[in-house]
Amino acid sequence: MRQSAAAGGRGCAPFPLLGVLVLQGVCTVLSLEIKADAHVQGYVGEKIKLKCTFKSTSDVTDKLTVDWTYRPPRSSRTESIFHYQSFQYPTTAGTFRDRISWAGDVYKGDASISIRNPTLKDNGTFSCAVKNPPDVHHNIPMTELMVTERVFGTMLSSVALLSFLIFIPSAVVVVLLLLRMGRKAAEMKKRSKSGYKKSSIEVSDDTDQEEKDECMPRLCVRCAECLDSDYEDTY
């Protein structure tokens, strides 16, 4: 009897193991894949978007739910700040009251939210949970939010930066050119008033030019005389 009982026990052992394997297979098939940014940086007073995307093996229905929770730094206490199921249900209490808005589209696998007018007190850990029955088994990604004051350097917009890099150097070049032209005009005016005399080089250049100008008519006259003498010789 003992041997038969033991044999019976050994015969039943594979069934629980098979059941565990089947259950694990079902959990794997019904699992959801959820992704979120591990770290997000924001600035006080500027709208922040917390991204959360998911992939489900089942079609999205009105049974799909999205839940966002928040945990303050160095604390184990969590609070629900947003719930979605066909409609948006932002929190109506706590520090995030009237500051959470829906920024996703579940039919595109997007479960993101936005925070209006963030403050330094909003720093902490945010988690995004999605359930799309029968897909209910999934990971829960965490997002660390760091809100800081925007410094002067980061307040420069792209337009201001472009102006700084292009227009300011151009203005400097124009000013330098104007200064140079003004300096030349002042020098010419000063020379005209003080009876400016040409240097020996300038005088020689002018003399050479005058000689060239005088030689040109003489050369033309000689050429004309030569032509006349040739014409008379032919006859």
C-alpha positions in Angstrom: 0.0 0.0 0.0 2.8 2.4 0.8 4.5 1.6 -2.4 1.3 2.2 -4.4 0.7 5.4 -2.6 4.2 6.5 -3.3 3.8 5.5 -6.9 0.6 7.5 -7.0 2.3 10.5 -5.6 5.1 10.3 -8.2 2.4 9.9 -10.9 0.7 13.1 -9.9 3.8 15.2 -9.6 4.1 16.2 -13.3 0.6 17.7 -13.3 1.3 20.6 -11.0 4.5 21.3 -12.8 2.7 21.3 -16.1 0.1 23.7 -14.7 2.8 26.1 -13.7 4.4 26.0 -17.1 1.0 26.6 -18.7 0.3 29.5 -16.4 3.7 31.0 -17.2 3.0 30.7 -20.9 -0.4 32.4 -20.5 1.3 35.3 -18.5 3.9 35.6 -21.2 1.2 35.8 -24.0 -0.9 38.3 -22.1 1.9 40.6 -21.0 2.1 44.3 -21.9 5.3 46.1 -22.8 5.4 49.6 -21.3 8.2 52.1 -21.8 8.9 55.5 -20.2 11.8 57.9 -19.9 14.0 57.0 -16.9 14.9 60.7 -16.3 13.1 63.9 -17.3 14.3 67.4 -16.6 11.9 70.4 -16.5 11.9 74.0 -15.5 9.8 75.9 -13.1 6.7 77.3 -14.7 7.2 75.5 -18.0 4.9 72.7 -19.1 6.4 69.2 -18.7 5.4 66.1 -20.6 5.9 62.6 -19.0 6.0 60.1 -21.9 4.7 56.6 -21.6 4.1 54.2 -24.5 2.9 50.6 -24.5 2.4 47.6 -26.8 -0.4 45.2 -26.3 -1.2 41.8 -27.9 -4.9 42.6 -27.8 -6.9 45.4 -29.5 -7.6 48.5 -27.4 -11.1 48.5 -26.0 -13.0 50.7 -23.5 -11.7 48.4 -20.8 -8.2 49.7 -21.1 -7.0 51.7 -18.1 -4.1 54.0 -17.4 -2.9 54.9 -14.0 -0.2 57.4 -13.0 1.2 57.5 -9.5 3.6 59.8 -7.8 6.1 59.2 -5.0 7.9 62.1 -3.3 11.7 61.9 -2.8 12.9 59.9 0.1 9.4 58.7 0.8 7.5 55.4 0.4 4.1 57.1 0.2 2.5 57.0 -3.3 -0.5 58.9 -4.5 -2.7 58.5 -7.6 -2.5 61.6 -9.8 -4.3 60.5 -12.9 -6.7 57.7 -14.1 -7.9 57.1 -17.6 -10.6 54.7 -18.9 -12.3 56.1 -22.0 -12.4 59.4 -20.2 -9.8 61.5 -18.3 -9.8 61.5 -14.5 -7.1 63.8 -13.2 -6.6 64.1 -9.5 -8.8 66.6 -7.7 -6.7 66.8 -4.6 -3.1 67.1 -3.5 -0.3 69.2 -5.0 -1.1 68.2 -8.6 -4.7 69.3 -8.4 -5.9 71.0 -11.7 -2.3 70.7 -13.1 -2.4 67.2 -14.7 -3.7 66.9 -18.3 -3.9 64.0 -20.7 -1.4 64.1 -23.6 -1.7 60.6 -25.0 -3.7 58.5 -27.5 -4.3 54.9 -26.4 -5.1 53.8 -29.9 -1.6 54.8 -30.9 -0.1 53.2 -27.8 0.5 56.5 -26.0 -0.4 57.0 -22.4 1.5 60.3 -21.7 0.5 63.1 -19.4 1.5 66.7 -18.9 2.1 68.8 -15.8 1.3 72.5 -15.9 3.2 75.1 -13.9 5.7 72.7 -12.3 7.5 73.7 -9.1 10.4 72.4 -7.2 8.0 70.4 -5.0 7.1 68.3 -8.0 10.4 66.5 -8.0 10.0 62.7 -7.4 9.2 59.4 -9.0 6.3 58.9 -11.4 5.0 55.5 -12.5 2.8 54.5 -15.5 0.6 51.4 -15.4 -1.5 50.2 -18.3 -4.0 47.4 -18.4 -5.8 46.2 -21.5 -7.7 43.1 -20.6 -6.9 40.3 -21.2 -3.4 41.8 -21.2 -2.9 42.8 -17.6 0.6 41.5 -16.8 3.3 44.0 -17.4 6.3 45.9 -16.0 5.8 49.3 -14.3 8.4 51.8 -15.5 9.6 54.6 -13.3 10.4 58.2 -14.3 12.5 60.4 -12.1 11.5 64.1 -12.6 14.0 66.9 -11.8 12.5 70.4 -11.8 15.0 73.3 -11.6 15.1 77.0 -12.1 16.0 78.1 -15.6 19.2 80.2 -15.6 19.9 83.2 -17.8 22.0 81.2 -20.3 19.2 78.7 -21.0 16.6 81.5 -21.4 18.1 82.6 -24.7 15.8 81.4 -27.5 17.0 80.2 -30.8 16.1 83.5 -32.4 18.2 85.4 -29.8 21.1 83.0 -30.2 20.9 83.4 -34.0 20.9 87.2 -33.6 23.9 87.0 -31.3 25.9 84.8 -33.7 25.1 86.6 -36.9 23.8 90.1 -36.5 26.2 91.3 -33.8 29.4 90.4 -35.8 27.9 92.0 -38.9 27.2 95.2 -36.9 30.8 95.2 -35.6 32.1 94.9 -39.2 30.0 97.8 -40.4 31.1 100.0 -37.5 34.7 99.2 -38.2 34.3 100.1 -41.9 32.6 103.4 -41.0 35.4 104.2 -38.6 38.0 103.5 -41.3 36.1 105.6 -43.9 35.8 108.4 -41.4 39.5 108.2 -40.6 40.4 108.4 -44.3 38.1 111.4 -44.9 39.7 113.2 -41.9 43.2 112.5 -43.2 42.3 113.9 -46.7 40.8 117.0 -45.1 43.8 117.5 -43.0 46.1 117.2 -46.0 44.1 119.7 -48.0 44.2 122.2 -45.2 48.0 121.9 -44.5 49.0 122.2 -48.2 49.9 118.6 -48.8 52.9 118.0 -51.0 53.4 114.9 -53.1 56.3 112.6 -52.4 59.1 111.9 -54.8 57.5 108.6 -55.9 54.2 110.3 -56.5 55.9 113.1 -58.5 57.9 110.6 -60.6 54.7 108.7 -61.3 53.0 111.9 -62.4 56.0 112.9 -64.6 56.0 109.5 -66.3 52.4 109.8 -67.0 52.8 113.2 -68.5 55.6 112.1 -70.7 53.5 109.2 -71.9 50.7 111.6 -72.7 53.1 113.9 -74.6 54.6 111.0 -76.6 51.4 109.7 -77.9 50.6 112.8 -80.1 54.2 112.9 -81.3 54.1 109.3 -82.3 50.9 109.8 -84.2 52.4 112.8 -86.1 55.5 110.7 -87.1 53.3 107.8 -88.2 51.3 110.3 -90.4 54.5 111.7 -91.9 55.8 108.2 -92.7 52.6 107.3 -94.4 52.7 110.6 -96.5 56.3 109.9 -97.6 55.4 106.4 -98.7 52.5 107.6 -100.6 54.6 110.2 -102.5 57.3 107.6 -103.4 54.8 105.4 -105.1 54.0 108.1 -107.5 
